[in-house]
Amino acid sequence: MPNYILNINKKQNSVETDPDTPLLYVLRDYLELNGPKFGCGLAQCGSCSVLIDGRARTTCMLPVSSIGQSKITTLEGLKEITGELHPVQEAFIKEQAVQCGYCLNGMVMAAVGLLNKNPSPDELEIKNSLEMNLCRCGAHGRIVRAVKSAANSFN
């Protein structure tokens, strides 16, 4: 099996696995990074999202062989990189934007990806960036407020 060197949370990780192994399985099973969650397995719910080169991407169907030299950031990595909670994580706590936690990883990673690209998004941009994430708890209003609040902390 090939060996892959992955840049995850600013650390080099060596993983020997089949080229078609989904990145999600490498993160959870080989590297014990449990922020990304298995949800639908079809890249449609967002719970498996990470940042790849600063952009939110689903990982449940993304083969590890396609990663190359990209920089991967997981939910755990947001804190590891800065030494404290990311402003998006703080805003989610402040706005009580979480209920069951199923969508939390994907929502946070989508919000961070958006704010990396545009630190001053309007409400429509926020909603569009969160569109790939399923939340069945009905916390959408609080989630959007949390992203707005985090954006304000960037400005």
N, CA, C and O atoms as a GROMACS GRO file, in nm:
protein
  620
    1MET      N    1   0.084  -0.119   0.000
    1MET     CA    2   0.000   0.000   0.000
    1MET      C    3   0.088   0.125   0.000
    1MET      O    4   0.196   0.126   0.061
    2PRO      N    5   0.042   0.228  -0.068
    2PRO     CA    6   0.122   0.350  -0.072
    2PRO      C    7   0.121   0.424   0.062
    2PRO      O    8   0.030   0.408   0.144
    3ASN      N    9   0.224   0.503   0.082
    3ASN     CA   10   0.235   0.586   0.201
    3ASN      C   11   0.204   0.731   0.161
    3ASN      O   12   0.257   0.780   0.061
    4TYR      N   13   0.120   0.797   0.238
    4TYR     CA   14   0.083   0.936   0.211
    4TYR      C   15   0.131   1.024   0.325
    4TYR      O   16   0.114   0.989   0.442
    5ILE      N   17   0.191   1.137   0.291
    5ILE     CA   18   0.230   1.236   0.389
    5ILE      C   19   0.126   1.347   0.381
    5ILE      O   20   0.116   1.417   0.280
    6LEU      N   21   0.050   1.363   0.487
    6LEU     CA   22  -0.059   1.461   0.489
    6LEU      C   23  -0.027   1.573   0.587
    6LEU      O   24   0.018   1.548   0.699
    7ASN      N   25  -0.050   1.696   0.544
    7ASN     CA   26  -0.030   1.813   0.629
    7ASN      C   27  -0.164   1.842   0.696
    7ASN      O   28  -0.253   1.902   0.636
    8ILE      N   29  -0.176   1.799   0.822
    8ILE     CA   30  -0.301   1.813   0.895
    8ILE      C   31  -0.275   1.893   1.022
    8ILE      O   32  -0.191   1.856   1.104
    9ASN      N   33  -0.348   2.003   1.036
    9ASN     CA   34  -0.335   2.090   1.153
    9ASN      C   35  -0.189   2.130   1.176
    9ASN      O   36  -0.138   2.130   1.288
   10LYS      N   37  -0.123   2.164   1.064
   10LYS     CA   38   0.016   2.211   1.063
   10LYS      C   39   0.116   2.106   1.110
   10LYS      O   40   0.227   2.140   1.152
   11LYS      N   41   0.078   1.979   1.102
   11LYS     CA   42   0.169   1.870   1.136
   11LYS      C   43   0.173   1.772   1.019
   11LYS      O   44   0.073   1.749   0.952
   12GLN      N   45   0.291   1.715   0.995
   12GLN     CA   46   0.306   1.613   0.891
   12GLN      C   47   0.265   1.478   0.949
   12GLN      O   48   0.314   1.438   1.055
   13ASN      N   49   0.178   1.408   0.880
   13ASN     CA   50   0.130   1.277   0.923
   13ASN      C   51   0.154   1.177   0.812
   13ASN      O   52   0.115   1.200   0.698
   14SER      N   53   0.216   1.067   0.844
   14SER     CA   54   0.242   0.960   0.749
   14SER      C   55   0.136   0.852   0.767
   14SER      O   56   0.113   0.804   0.878
   15VAL      N   57   0.071   0.816   0.657
   15VAL     CA   58  -0.036   0.715   0.662
   15VAL      C   59  -0.018   0.619   0.546
   15VAL      O   60  -0.005   0.660   0.430
   16GLU      N   61  -0.017   0.491   0.578
   16GLU     CA   62  -0.010   0.388   0.475
   16GLU      C   63  -0.151   0.332   0.458
   16GLU      O   64  -0.206   0.271   0.549
   17THR      N   65  -0.207   0.353   0.338
   17THR     CA   66  -0.344   0.308   0.314
   17THR      C   67  -0.370   0.297   0.165
   17THR      O   68  -0.291   0.343   0.083
   18ASP      N   69  -0.480   0.236   0.131
   18ASP     CA   70  -0.523   0.223  -0.007
   18ASP      C   71  -0.552   0.363  -0.064
   18ASP      O   72  -0.606   0.447   0.008
   19PRO      N   73  -0.518   0.390  -0.190
   19PRO     CA   74  -0.540   0.523  -0.248
   19PRO      C   75  -0.686   0.567  -0.248
   19PRO      O   76  -0.714   0.687  -0.245
   20ASP      N   77  -0.780   0.474  -0.250
   20ASP     CA   78  -0.922   0.508  -0.254
   20ASP      C   79  -0.984   0.527  -0.116
   20ASP      O   80  -1.103   0.557  -0.106
   21THR      N   81  -0.906   0.511  -0.010
   21THR     CA   82  -0.959   0.529   0.125
   21THR      C   83  -1.007   0.673   0.140
   21THR      O   84  -0.931   0.766   0.113
   22PRO      N   85  -1.132   0.694   0.183
   22PRO     CA   86  -1.180   0.830   0.203
   22PRO      C   87  -1.099   0.902   0.312
   22PRO      O   88  -1.062   0.843   0.413
   23LEU      N   89  -1.073   1.030   0.288
   23LEU     CA   90  -0.999   1.110   0.385
   23LEU      C   91  -1.063   1.103   0.523
   23LEU      O   92  -0.992   1.102   0.623
   24LEU      N   93  -1.195   1.098   0.530
   24LEU     CA   94  -1.264   1.090   0.659
   24LEU      C   95  -1.216   0.969   0.739
   24LEU      O   96  -1.192   0.981   0.860
   25TYR      N   97  -1.201   0.855   0.676
   25TYR     CA   98  -1.156   0.735   0.747
   25TYR      C   99  -1.013   0.749   0.794
   25TYR      O  100  -0.978   0.703   0.903
   26VAL      N  101  -0.929   0.812   0.712
   26VAL     CA  102  -0.790   0.835   0.753
   26VAL      C  103  -0.788   0.924   0.877
   26VAL      O  104  -0.716   0.896   0.973
   27LEU      N  105  -0.865   1.032   0.873
   27LEU     CA  106  -0.867   1.126   0.986
   27LEU      C  107  -0.916   1.058   1.114
   27LEU      O  108  -0.853   1.071   1.219
   28ARG      N  109  -1.027   0.987   1.105
   28ARG     CA  110  -1.087   0.928   1.224
   28ARG      C  111  -1.019   0.798   1.268
   28ARG      O  112  -0.987   0.781   1.386
   29ASP      N  113  -0.997   0.708   1.175
   29ASP     CA  114  -0.950   0.574   1.211
   29ASP      C  115  -0.798   0.565   1.229
   29ASP      O  116  -0.751   0.493   1.318
   30TYR      N  117  -0.722   0.635   1.148
   30TYR     CA  118  -0.577   0.628   1.155
   30TYR      C  119  -0.519   0.734   1.247
   30TYR      O  120  -0.424   0.708   1.321
   31LEU      N  121  -0.577   0.855   1.243
   31LEU     CA  122  -0.518   0.968   1.316
   31LEU      C  123  -0.598   1.010   1.439
   31LEU      O  124  -0.558   1.101   1.511
   32GLU      N  125  -0.710   0.943   1.464
   32GLU     CA  126  -0.795   0.968   1.581
   32GLU      C  127  -0.837   1.114   1.595
   32GLU      O  128  -0.843   1.168   1.705
   33LEU      N  129  -0.866   1.177   1.482
   33LEU     CA  130  -0.922   1.312   1.480
   33LEU      C  131  -1.072   1.297   1.461
   33LEU      O  132  -1.118   1.262   1.352
   34ASN      N  133  -1.148   1.322   1.566
   34ASN     CA  134  -1.290   1.289   1.566
   34ASN      C  135  -1.383   1.408   1.545
   34ASN      O  136  -1.504   1.395   1.561
   35GLY      N  137  -1.328   1.525   1.509
   35GLY     CA  138  -1.413   1.640   1.477
   35GLY      C  139  -1.502   1.609   1.358
   35GLY      O  140  -1.624   1.621   1.368
   36PRO      N  141  -1.444   1.570   1.244
   36PRO     CA  142  -1.527   1.532   1.130
   36PRO      C  143  -1.607   1.406   1.163
   36PRO      O  144  -1.551   1.310   1.215
   37LYS      N  145  -1.734   1.408   1.132
   37LYS     CA  146  -1.824   1.296   1.165
   37LYS      C  147  -1.870   1.225   1.039
   37LYS      O  148  -1.880   1.286   0.933
   38PHE      N  149  -1.897   1.095   1.052
   38PHE     CA  150  -1.962   1.024   0.943
   38PHE      C  151  -2.111   1.053   0.954
   38PHE      O  152  -2.172   1.034   1.060
   39GLY      N  153  -2.169   1.100   0.846
   39GLY     CA  154  -2.312   1.129   0.845
   39GLY      C  155  -2.380   1.046   0.739
   39GLY      O  156  -2.423   0.934   0.764
   40CYS      N  157  -2.390   1.102   0.620
   40CYS     CA  158  -2.462   1.036   0.512
   40CYS      C  159  -2.374   0.943   0.428
   40CYS      O  160  -2.424   0.849   0.368
   41GLY      N  161  -2.245   0.969   0.424
   41GLY     CA  162  -2.155   0.890   0.341
   41GLY      C  163  -2.165   0.923   0.193
   41GLY      O  164  -2.106   0.854   0.110
   42LEU      N  165  -2.240   1.029   0.160
   42LEU     CA  166  -2.261   1.068   0.020
   42LEU      C  167  -2.218   1.212  -0.008
   42LEU      O  168  -2.250   1.267  -0.114
   43ALA      N  169  -2.147   1.273   0.086
   43ALA     CA  170  -2.101   1.412   0.072
   43ALA      C  171  -2.218   1.510   0.056
   43ALA      O  172  -2.207   1.609  -0.016
   44GLN      N  173  -2.329   1.481   0.125
   44GLN     CA  174  -2.447   1.566   0.112
   44GLN      C  175  -2.491   1.631   0.242
   44GLN      O  176  -2.579   1.717   0.241
   45CYS      N  177  -2.433   1.591   0.357
   45CYS     CA  178  -2.480   1.646   0.484
   45CYS      C  179  -2.381   1.742   0.548
   45CYS      O  180  -2.419   1.823   0.633
   46GLY      N  181  -2.254   1.735   0.510
   46GLY     CA  182  -2.154   1.828   0.561
   46GLY      C  183  -2.089   1.792   0.693
   46GLY      O  184  -1.994   1.858   0.734
   47SER      N  185  -2.136   1.689   0.760
   47SER     CA  186  -2.082   1.660   0.893
   47SER      C  187  -1.936   1.613   0.890
   47SER      O  188  -1.868   1.615   0.992
   48CYS      N  189  -1.888   1.571   0.774
   48CYS     CA  190  -1.750   1.523   0.762
   48CYS      C  191  -1.654   1.632   0.713
   48CYS      O  192  -1.540   1.602   0.678
   49SER      N  193  -1.698   1.755   0.710
   49SER     CA  194  -1.619   1.863   0.649
   49SER      C  195  -1.492   1.898   0.727
   49SER      O  196  -1.488   1.893   0.850
   50VAL      N  197  -1.391   1.935   0.650
   50VAL     CA  198  -1.267   1.992   0.702
   50VAL      C  199  -1.234   2.109   0.611
   50VAL      O  200  -1.299   2.130   0.509
   51LEU      N  201  -1.132   2.185   0.648
   51LEU     CA  202  -1.082   2.288   0.558
   51LEU      C  203  -0.965   2.227   0.480
   51LEU      O  204  -0.874   2.170   0.539
   52ILE      N  205  -0.970   2.240   0.351
   52ILE     CA  206  -0.859   2.200   0.265
   52ILE      C  207  -0.814   2.327   0.194
   52ILE      O  208  -0.886   2.384   0.113
   53ASP      N  209  -0.692   2.368   0.228
   53ASP     CA  210  -0.639   2.495   0.178
   53ASP      C  211  -0.736   2.610   0.208
   53ASP      O  212  -0.757   2.698   0.125
   54GLY      N  213  -0.795   2.606   0.327
   54GLY     CA  214  -0.881   2.713   0.374
   54GLY      C  215  -1.026   2.706   0.330
   54GLY      O  216  -1.107   2.789   0.372
   55ARG      N  217  -1.060   2.609   0.248
   55ARG     CA  218  -1.195   2.597   0.194
   55ARG      C  219  -1.263   2.473   0.252
   55ARG      O  220  -1.203   2.366   0.257
   56ALA      N  221  -1.388   2.488   0.294
   56ALA     CA  222  -1.463   2.374   0.350
   56ALA      C  223  -1.490   2.271   0.242
   56ALA      O  224  -1.541   2.303   0.134
   57ARG      N  225  -1.455   2.145   0.273
   57ARG     CA  226  -1.477   2.034   0.180
   57ARG      C  227  -1.524   1.913   0.258
   57ARG      O  228  -1.480   1.888   0.370
   58THR      N  229  -1.615   1.837   0.198
   58THR     CA  230  -1.656   1.711   0.259
   58THR      C  231  -1.548   1.606   0.234
   58THR      O  232  -1.476   1.613   0.135
   59THR      N  233  -1.537   1.509   0.326
   59THR     CA  234  -1.428   1.411   0.318
   59THR      C  235  -1.472   1.267   0.306
   59THR      O  236  -1.389   1.179   0.287
   60CYS      N  237  -1.602   1.240   0.317
   60CYS     CA  238  -1.647   1.101   0.320
   60CYS      C  239  -1.632   1.031   0.187
   60CYS      O  240  -1.629   0.908   0.182
   61MET      N  241  -1.622   1.105   0.079
   61MET     CA  242  -1.604   1.045  -0.054
   61MET      C  243  -1.477   1.094  -0.122
   61MET      O  244  -1.454   1.065  -0.240
   62LEU      N  245  -1.395   1.168  -0.050
   62LEU     CA  246  -1.273   1.226  -0.106
   62LEU      C  247  -1.156   1.131  -0.084
   62LEU      O  248  -1.114   1.112   0.030
   63PRO      N  249  -1.104   1.069  -0.190
   63PRO     CA  250  -0.995   0.973  -0.171
   63PRO      C  251  -0.868   1.041  -0.120
   63PRO      O  252  -0.834   1.151  -0.163
   64VAL      N  253  -0.801   0.974  -0.029
   64VAL     CA  254  -0.678   1.029   0.029
   64VAL      C  255  -0.574   1.058  -0.079
   64VAL      O  256  -0.492   1.148  -0.064
   65SER      N  257  -0.577   0.982  -0.186
   65SER     CA  258  -0.480   1.001  -0.294
   65SER      C  259  -0.496   1.134  -0.367
   65SER      O  260  -0.405   1.176  -0.438
   66SER      N  261  -0.610   1.200  -0.350
   66SER     CA  262  -0.634   1.328  -0.419
   66SER      C  263  -0.587   1.449  -0.339
   66SER      O  264  -0.597   1.562  -0.387
   67ILE      N  265  -0.537   1.429  -0.219
   67ILE     CA  266  -0.503   1.540  -0.130
   67ILE      C  267  -0.372   1.607  -0.168
   67ILE      O  268  -0.362   1.730  -0.162
   68GLY      N  269  -0.273   1.531  -0.205
   68GLY     CA  270  -0.143   1.588  -0.242
   68GLY      C  271  -0.082   1.668  -0.127
   68GLY      O  272  -0.079   1.621  -0.013
   69GLN      N  273  -0.034   1.788  -0.157
   69GLN     CA  274   0.033   1.873  -0.059
   69GLN      C  275  -0.063   1.972   0.009
   69GLN      O  276  -0.018   2.063   0.078
   70SER      N  277  -0.191   1.956  -0.010
   70SER     CA  278  -0.289   2.048   0.047
   70SER      C  279  -0.278   2.054   0.199
   70SER      O  280  -0.240   1.956   0.264
   71LYS      N  281  -0.313   2.169   0.253
   71LYS     CA  282  -0.314   2.187   0.399
   71LYS      C  283  -0.456   2.157   0.449
   71LYS      O  284  -0.553   2.218   0.404
   72ILE      N  285  -0.464   2.064   0.542
   72ILE     CA  286  -0.593   2.021   0.597
   72ILE      C  287  -0.605   2.075   0.739
   72ILE      O  288  -0.511   2.065   0.818
   73THR      N  289  -0.720   2.132   0.771
   73THR     CA  290  -0.748   2.175   0.908
   73THR      C  291  -0.878   2.110   0.952
   73THR      O  292  -0.981   2.122   0.886
   74THR      N  293  -0.872   2.041   1.065
   74THR     CA  294  -0.991   1.980   1.123
   74THR      C  295  -1.045   2.071   1.233
   74THR      O  296  -0.984   2.172   1.267
   75LEU      N  297  -1.159   2.034   1.286
   75LEU     CA  298  -1.218   2.109   1.396
   75LEU      C  299  -1.119   2.121   1.512
   75LEU      O  300  -1.105   2.227   1.572
   76GLU      N  301  -1.049   2.011   1.542
   76GLU     CA  302  -0.949   2.013   1.649
   76GLU      C  303  -0.838   2.112   1.616
   76GLU      O  304  -0.784   2.179   1.705
   77GLY      N  305  -0.803   2.121   1.490
   77GLY     CA  306  -0.694   2.206   1.446
   77GLY      C  307  -0.721   2.354   1.460
   77GLY      O  308  -0.627   2.433   1.469
   78LEU      N  309  -0.847   2.394   1.462
   78LEU     CA  310  -0.877   2.536   1.480
   78LEU      C  311  -0.818   2.586   1.612
   78LEU      O  312  -0.763   2.696   1.618
   79LYS      N  313  -0.830   2.506   1.716
   79LYS     CA  314  -0.776   2.546   1.846
   79LYS      C  315  -0.625   2.520   1.853
   79LYS      O  316  -0.551   2.601   1.909
   80GLU      N  317  -0.580   2.410   1.797
   80GLU     CA  318  -0.438   2.377   1.801
   80GLU      C  319  -0.354   2.485   1.732
   80GLU      O  320  -0.243   2.514   1.776
   81ILE      N  321  -0.406   2.543   1.627
   81ILE     CA  322  -0.332   2.642   1.551
   81ILE      C  323  -0.322   2.774   1.626
   81ILE      O  324  -0.216   2.836   1.627
   82THR      N  325  -0.430   2.817   1.689
   82THR     CA  326  -0.431   2.948   1.755
   82THR      C  327  -0.404   2.941   1.904
   82THR      O  328  -0.368   3.042   1.965
   83GLY      N  329  -0.422   2.825   1.964
   83GLY     CA  330  -0.405   2.811   2.108
   83GLY      C  331  -0.532   2.845   2.186
   83GLY      O  332  -0.535   2.830   2.309
   84GLU      N  333  -0.633   2.889   2.118
   84GLU     CA  334  -0.762   2.918   2.182
   84GLU      C  335  -0.874   2.891   2.083
   84GLU      O  336  -0.848   2.865   1.966
   85LEU      N  337  -0.996   2.898   2.130
   85LEU     CA  338  -1.109   2.873   2.041
   85LEU      C  339  -1.109   2.975   1.926
   85LEU      O  340  -1.075   3.092   1.945
   86HIS      N  341  -1.146   2.928   1.810
   86HIS     CA  342  -1.160   3.015   1.694
   86HIS      C  343  -1.281   3.106   1.720
   86HIS      O  344  -1.375   3.064   1.788
   87PRO      N  345  -1.283   3.228   1.668
   87PRO     CA  346  -1.399   3.316   1.688
   87PRO      C  347  -1.532   3.253   1.646
   87PRO      O  348  -1.635   3.283   1.706
   88VAL      N  349  -1.531   3.167   1.546
   88VAL     CA  350  -1.655   3.099   1.507
   88VAL      C  351  -1.700   3.004   1.617
   88VAL      O  352  -1.818   2.998   1.649
   89GLN      N  353  -1.607   2.930   1.676
   89GLN     CA  354  -1.643   2.840   1.786
   89GLN      C  355  -1.697   2.920   1.905
   89GLN      O  356  -1.796   2.880   1.966
   90GLU      N  357  -1.632   3.030   1.937
   90GLU     CA  358  -1.679   3.115   2.047
   90GLU      C  359  -1.819   3.168   2.019
   90GLU      O  360  -1.904   3.172   2.109
   91ALA      N  361  -1.843   3.209   1.896
   91ALA     CA  362  -1.975   3.264   1.860
   91ALA      C  363  -2.084   3.156   1.866
   91ALA      O  364  -2.196   3.184   1.908
   92PHE      N  365  -2.052   3.034   1.826
   92PHE     CA  366  -2.149   2.925   1.836
   92PHE      C  367  -2.188   2.901   1.981
   92PHE      O  368  -2.304   2.876   2.012
   93ILE      N  369  -2.091   2.908   2.070
   93ILE     CA  370  -2.120   2.890   2.213
   93ILE      C  371  -2.205   3.007   2.263
   93ILE      O  372  -2.307   2.986   2.329
   94LYS      N  373  -2.163   3.128   2.232
   94LYS     CA  374  -2.234   3.248   2.279
   94LYS      C  375  -2.380   3.250   2.231
   94LYS      O  376  -2.470   3.284   2.307
   95GLU      N  377  -2.401   3.215   2.106
   95GLU     CA  378  -2.537   3.219   2.048
   95GLU      C  379  -2.616   3.091   2.075
   95GLU      O  380  -2.730   3.078   2.030
   96GLN      N  381  -2.557   2.996   2.147
   96GLN     CA  382  -2.620   2.867   2.174
   96GLN      C  383  -2.671   2.804   2.043
   96GLN      O  384  -2.787   2.764   2.032
   97ALA      N  385  -2.580   2.798   1.946
   97ALA     CA  386  -2.615   2.756   1.811
   97ALA      C  387  -2.601   2.606   1.789
   97ALA      O  388  -2.592   2.560   1.676
   98VAL      N  389  -2.600   2.530   1.896
   98VAL     CA  390  -2.585   2.385   1.884
   98VAL      C  391  -2.691   2.316   1.968
   98VAL      O  392  -2.719   2.358   2.081
   99GLN      N  393  -2.748   2.213   1.913
   99GLN     CA  394  -2.837   2.130   1.994
   99GLN      C  395  -2.783   1.988   1.997
   99GLN      O  396  -2.715   1.952   2.093
  100CYS      N  397  -2.811   1.908   1.897
  100CYS     CA  398  -2.768   1.768   1.904
  100CYS      C  399  -2.621   1.749   1.870
  100CYS      O  400  -2.560   1.650   1.913
  101GLY      N  401  -2.561   1.839   1.794
  101GLY     CA  402  -2.420   1.830   1.759
  101GLY      C  403  -2.391   1.758   1.630
  101GLY      O  404  -2.276   1.756   1.586
  102TYR      N  405  -2.491   1.698   1.567
  102TYR     CA  406  -2.472   1.624   1.442
  102TYR      C  407  -2.408   1.712   1.335
  102TYR      O  408  -2.316   1.668   1.266
  103CYS      N  409  -2.455   1.833   1.321
  103CYS     CA  410  -2.408   1.921   1.214
  103CYS      C  411  -2.296   2.014   1.256
  103CYS      O  412  -2.239   2.084   1.172
  104LEU      N  413  -2.263   2.017   1.383
  104LEU     CA  414  -2.171   2.117   1.438
  104LEU      C  415  -2.040   2.126   1.362
  104LEU      O  416  -2.000   2.235   1.321
  105ASN      N  417  -1.973   2.015   1.342
  105ASN     CA  418  -1.845   2.017   1.272
  105ASN      C  419  -1.860   2.084   1.135
  105ASN      O  420  -1.783   2.174   1.101
  106GLY      N  421  -1.957   2.039   1.057
  106GLY     CA  422  -1.975   2.094   0.923
  106GLY      C  423  -2.012   2.241   0.923
  106GLY      O  424  -1.962   2.318   0.841
  107MET      N  425  -2.098   2.280   1.014
  107MET     CA  426  -2.139   2.421   1.021
  107MET      C  427  -2.019   2.510   1.056
  107MET      O  428  -1.998   2.614   0.993
  108VAL      N  429  -1.942   2.470   1.156
  108VAL     CA  430  -1.826   2.549   1.197
  108VAL      C  431  -1.725   2.556   1.084
  108VAL      O  432  -1.673   2.664   1.054
  109MET      N  433  -1.696   2.444   1.020
  109MET     CA  434  -1.596   2.444   0.914
  109MET      C  435  -1.644   2.525   0.794
  109MET      O  436  -1.564   2.595   0.731
  110ALA      N  437  -1.773   2.517   0.760
  110ALA     CA  438  -1.826   2.599   0.651
  110ALA      C  439  -1.816   2.746   0.684
  110ALA      O  440  -1.782   2.827   0.598
  111ALA      N  441  -1.847   2.782   0.808
  111ALA     CA  442  -1.839   2.923   0.850
  111ALA      C  443  -1.696   2.974   0.846
  111ALA      O  444  -1.671   3.085   0.798
  112VAL      N  445  -1.601   2.894   0.896
  112VAL     CA  446  -1.461   2.936   0.893
  112VAL      C  447  -1.413   2.949   0.749
  112VAL      O  448  -1.343   3.044   0.715
  113GLY      N  449  -1.452   2.854   0.663
  113GLY     CA  450  -1.416   2.862   0.522
  113GLY      C  451  -1.470   2.988   0.457
  113GLY      O  452  -1.399   3.054   0.380
  114LEU      N  453  -1.594   3.022   0.488
  114LEU     CA  454  -1.653   3.146   0.434
  114LEU      C  455  -1.576   3.268   0.483
  114LEU      O  456  -1.541   3.355   0.403
  115LEU      N  457  -1.549   3.275   0.612
  115LEU     CA  458  -1.482   3.393   0.668
  115LEU      C  459  -1.337   3.402   0.622
  115LEU      O  460  -1.281   3.511   0.618
  116ASN      N  461  -1.276   3.290   0.589
  116ASN     CA  462  -1.141   3.294   0.529
  116ASN      C  463  -1.146   3.364   0.394
  116ASN      O  464  -1.055   3.440   0.359
  117LYS      N  465  -1.253   3.339   0.320
  117LYS     CA  466  -1.269   3.395   0.186
  117LYS      C  467  -1.325   3.538   0.191
  117LYS      O  468  -1.281   3.625   0.116
  118ASN      N  469  -1.420   3.560   0.281
  118ASN     CA  470  -1.488   3.690   0.290
  118ASN      C  471  -1.517   3.720   0.437
  118ASN      O  472  -1.614   3.668   0.491
  119PRO      N  473  -1.436   3.803   0.501
  119PRO     CA  474  -1.457   3.830   0.643
  119PRO      C  475  -1.580   3.918   0.674
  119PRO      O  476  -1.612   3.940   0.790
  120SER      N  477  -1.647   3.967   0.571
  120SER     CA  478  -1.766   4.051   0.592
  120SER      C  479  -1.883   4.004   0.505
  120SER      O  480  -1.933   4.080   0.423
  121PRO      N  481  -1.928   3.879   0.523
  121PRO     CA  482  -2.036   3.830   0.439
  121PRO      C  483  -2.171   3.888   0.481
  121PRO      O  484  -2.193   3.922   0.597
  122ASP      N  485  -2.261   3.898   0.383
  122ASP     CA  486  -2.397   3.936   0.419
  122ASP      C  487  -2.475   3.809   0.453
  122ASP      O  488  -2.423   3.698   0.441
  123GLU      N  489  -2.599   3.827   0.496
  123GLU     CA  490  -2.677   3.712   0.543
  123GLU      C  491  -2.698   3.608   0.434
  123GLU      O  492  -2.695   3.488   0.462
  124LEU      N  493  -2.721   3.652   0.312
  124LEU     CA  494  -2.741   3.557   0.202
  124LEU      C  495  -2.614   3.474   0.178
  124LEU      O  496  -2.623   3.354   0.155
  125GLU      N  497  -2.497   3.537   0.182
  125GLU     CA  498  -2.372   3.463   0.166
  125GLU      C  499  -2.353   3.361   0.278
  125GLU      O  500  -2.307   3.250   0.254
  126ILE      N  501  -2.390   3.400   0.399
  126ILE     CA  502  -2.380   3.308   0.512
  126ILE      C  503  -2.471   3.188   0.489
  126ILE      O  504  -2.428   3.073   0.504
  127LYS      N  505  -2.595   3.214   0.455
  127LYS     CA  506  -2.690   3.105   0.432
  127LYS      C  507  -2.644   3.015   0.317
  127LYS      O  508  -2.654   2.893   0.326
  128ASN      N  509  -2.593   3.074   0.210
  128ASN     CA  510  -2.543   2.994   0.097
  128ASN      C  511  -2.425   2.908   0.138
  128ASN      O  512  -2.414   2.794   0.093
  129SER      N  513  -2.336   2.960   0.222
  129SER     CA  514  -2.218   2.883   0.262
  129SER      C  515  -2.256   2.766   0.354
  129SER      O  516  -2.186   2.666   0.359
  130LEU      N  517  -2.366   2.780   0.425
  130LEU     CA  518  -2.412   2.674   0.516
  130LEU      C  519  -2.507   2.575   0.450
  130LEU      O  520  -2.545   2.475   0.510
  131GLU      N  521  -2.544   2.604   0.327
  131GLU     CA  522  -2.645   2.525   0.257
  131GLU      C  523  -2.611   2.376   0.245
  131GLU      O  524  -2.701   2.292   0.246
  132MET      N  525  -2.483   2.343   0.235
  132MET     CA  526  -2.444   2.202   0.219
  132MET      C  527  -2.456   2.122   0.348
  132MET      O  528  -2.436   2.001   0.347
  133ASN      N  529  -2.489   2.188   0.460
  133ASN     CA  530  -2.494   2.122   0.590
  133ASN      C  531  -2.638   2.099   0.634
  133ASN      O  532  -2.720   2.191   0.632
  134LEU      N  533  -2.668   1.975   0.673
  134LEU     CA  534  -2.800   1.943   0.722
  134LEU      C  535  -2.807   1.964   0.873
  134LEU      O  536  -2.719   1.918   0.946
  135CYS      N  537  -2.910   2.032   0.918
  135CYS     CA  538  -2.936   2.048   1.061
  135CYS      C  539  -3.084   2.020   1.082
  135CYS      O  540  -3.170   2.088   1.025
  136ARG      N  541  -3.112   1.920   1.162
  136ARG     CA  542  -3.252   1.882   1.185
  136ARG      C  543  -3.308   1.940   1.314
  136ARG      O  544  -3.425   1.920   1.345
  137CYS      N  545  -3.226   2.013   1.388
  137CYS     CA  546  -3.270   2.066   1.518
  137CYS      C  547  -3.344   2.199   1.506
  137CYS      O  548  -3.408   2.243   1.601
  138GLY      N  549  -3.336   2.261   1.391
  138GLY     CA  550  -3.402   2.390   1.376
  138GLY      C  551  -3.323   2.504   1.436
  138GLY      O  552  -3.382   2.606   1.475
  139ALA      N  553  -3.192   2.491   1.446
  139ALA     CA  554  -3.108   2.595   1.506
  139ALA      C  555  -3.053   2.691   1.401
  139ALA      O  556  -2.960   2.767   1.430
  140HIS      N  557  -3.108   2.690   1.281
  140HIS     CA  558  -3.054   2.770   1.171
  140HIS      C  559  -3.043   2.918   1.205
  140HIS      O  560  -2.942   2.981   1.173
  141GLY      N  561  -3.144   2.974   1.268
  141GLY     CA  562  -3.140   3.117   1.303
  141GLY      C  563  -3.023   3.149   1.394
  141GLY      O  564  -2.953   3.249   1.375
  142ARG      N  565  -3.003   3.064   1.494
  142ARG     CA  566  -2.891   3.086   1.587
  142ARG      C  567  -2.757   3.064   1.518
  142ARG      O  568  -2.659   3.132   1.549
  143ILE      N  569  -2.752   2.969   1.427
  143ILE     CA  570  -2.627   2.943   1.355
  143ILE      C  571  -2.591   3.063   1.268
  143ILE      O  572  -2.476   3.106   1.267
  144VAL      N  573  -2.686   3.117   1.196
  144VAL     CA  574  -2.661   3.235   1.113
  144VAL      C  575  -2.617   3.353   1.201
  144VAL      O  576  -2.524   3.426   1.166
  145ARG      N  577  -2.685   3.373   1.316
  145ARG     CA  578  -2.643   3.480   1.410
  145ARG      C  579  -2.501   3.457   1.459
  145ARG      O  580  -2.425   3.553   1.474
  146ALA      N  581  -2.464   3.333   1.484
  146ALA     CA  582  -2.329   3.302   1.531
  146ALA      C  583  -2.225   3.338   1.425
  146ALA      O  584  -2.120   3.394   1.457
  147VAL      N  585  -2.254   3.307   1.299
  147VAL     CA  586  -2.159   3.339   1.192
  147VAL      C  587  -2.148   3.491   1.176
  147VAL      O  588  -2.038   3.544   1.157
  148LYS      N  589  -2.261   3.561   1.184
  148LYS     CA  590  -2.257   3.708   1.178
  148LYS      C  591  -2.174   3.764   1.293
  148LYS      O  592  -2.093   3.855   1.273
  149SER      N  593  -2.193   3.710   1.411
  149SER     CA  594  -2.118   3.755   1.528
  149SER      C  595  -1.968   3.730   1.510
  149SER      O  596  -1.886   3.816   1.544
  150ALA      N  597  -1.933   3.613   1.458
  150ALA     CA  598  -1.792   3.582   1.434
  150ALA      C  599  -1.734   3.676   1.329
  150ALA      O  600  -1.620   3.720   1.342
  151ALA      N  601  -1.812   3.706   1.227
  151ALA     CA  602  -1.764   3.799   1.122
  151ALA      C  603  -1.738   3.936   1.183
  151ALA      O  604  -1.640   4.002   1.147
  152ASN      N  605  -1.823   3.979   1.274
  152ASN     CA  606  -1.802   4.109   1.339
  152ASN      C  607  -1.671   4.112   1.419
  152ASN      O  608  -1.609   4.217   1.432
  153SER      N  609  -1.630   3.997   1.472
  153SER     CA  610  -1.506   3.993   1.549
  153SER      C  611  -1.383   4.002   1.458
  153SER      O  612  -1.274   4.034   1.505
  154PHE      N  613  -1.401   3.975   1.328
  154PHE     CA  614  -1.291   3.988   1.232
  154PHE      C  615  -1.272   4.133   1.189
  154PHE      O  616  -1.165   4.172   1.145
  155ASN      N  617  -1.377   4.211   1.203
  155ASN     CA  618  -1.373   4.351   1.153
  155ASN      C  619  -1.341   4.449   1.263
  155ASN      O  620  -1.334   4.570   1.238
   0.00000   0.00000   0.00000
